Amino acid sequence: MPKKFHVALSFVSEDRVYVDAVAKALQAEGVDVFTTSSRKSICGERICTRT
């Protein structure tokens, strides 16, 4: 079963440091966060499914 996330953060590479800090703060509060920096590669993978 694919992992589900509460939040997906989309950003330009210049904002990576800021977004990583936001993601860590959200994760500390128990929120499952998806960012492209949290995955080594997402090319060709389905990141969203509709049920």
N, C-alpha and C positions, 0 to 999 in steps of 0.2 A: 504494500500500500504506500503511495507517495506521501511524503511529509507535507503537512499543511502549515501554513504560516499565518499569523495574525496581521502582519504588516509587511509590505514590500517597499523598499526605499530605492528610488531611482534618482541618479545624480550624474553630473559630469565629473570627469576625473580630477579636476581642480578642487572639488569639494570632498574628496575621499576622506581626508583626515576628520573633517567636521562630521560627515555622515557616519563614519566609524564610531565616533564618540556618542552620537545620538543612538546608534544601534546598541552599543554597550549599555547605555543608560536604560533603554527600553528592555533589554534582556535582563538587566538586574531587577527589573520590576515584574519579570515573568512573561514578557511578551516574546513570542517567536517571530524573529525578524529575518527577512530575506534581503540580501544585497548581493550584487554581483561579486563583491570582494569576499563574501562569505563562501563562495563556491569557486573552485579552480576553473571549471569550464561549464558553461551552460549551453554551448552551441549544439543545436540539434535536439536538445532535451525539451520536453514539454514542462513548462513551469506553472501552467494554469490549466485546470480541467473544469469543465462544467458538468454538474450532476443534475 
